[in-house]
């Protein structure tokens, strides 16, 4: 109606009708269908058919998008880029879905079942001490996770190599006369631990199964990490070392302190006793002692109850009712 009026302006007509100009324009606007935009360099249907025909040829089935692009240029059937060929193949479901290649992550070593008895799994790692002269002294420790016994250690100055790790392992296995047929070794992914020479020696000569912790995950080998912390923060550890011999003396004395000290993970049995197979007998004996002590305490308790009851009966006879004299009894107890 407003559009048909010629005498009045749109503003005046909206004032008479009490209609805002914004609403007038919104109501009078004709919805426009957006135009379909097409790229000027889009491939033509004949070109797409040529790409599909080439992709379905038996001789060209094994070619990927790059190979089809090269074939199209050499044969003159079509001329396009690799991405265009990929889009055509994907649109017609002739190309599998592309998956981003991901690096296979190592799994957490599952060793809990091997820690139930000694001599089944050993963990080893290296730590370092610095002398007053800032000389670096490396200590390599080998720990039996089943008994928590510090089996062996080696000391090297400045650094250590795969050859040093092999020598320390040979010393430990020869001294303890360990059966390595069912032995597993757990270590981190250091160069000396995961080197080809170390793995070939432990697997080939000693028939040891190797397990490695995940990268940047010290929790996978937490037992040897705890041992290293105990070695460095033991109350008897010297505050300063001046010679390599002092470091060697401390590690030797620590081995005796650690192996002869009750371990909480073993039910407060010493690692030496657990390694010798005495742990179960000691823990069982402690359970029997606790049961015997419990029975003695129970008998003592009942004996005390009987004595206290007889005392109160005598008081009742001499002094009268207990309730009547409760205030006096409370005062005495206080």
Secondary structure, 3 states (H helix, E strand, C coil): CCCCCCCCCHHHHHHHCCCCHHHHHHHHCCCCCCCCCCCCCCCCHHHHHHHHHHHHCHHHCCCCHHHHHHHHHHHCCCCCCHHHHHHHHHHCCCCCCCCCCCCCCCCCCCCHHHHHCCCCEEEEEEEEEECCCCCEEEEEEEEECCCCEEEEEEEEECCCCHHHHHHHHHHHHHHHCCCCCCCEEEECCCHHHHCHHHHHHHHHCCCCEEEECCCCCHHHHHHHHHHHHHHHHCCCCCCCCCCHHHHHHHHHHHHHHHHCCEEHHHCCEEHHHHHCCCHHHHHHHHHHHHHHHHHHHHHHHHHHHHHHHHHHHHHHHHHCCCCCCHHHHHHHHC
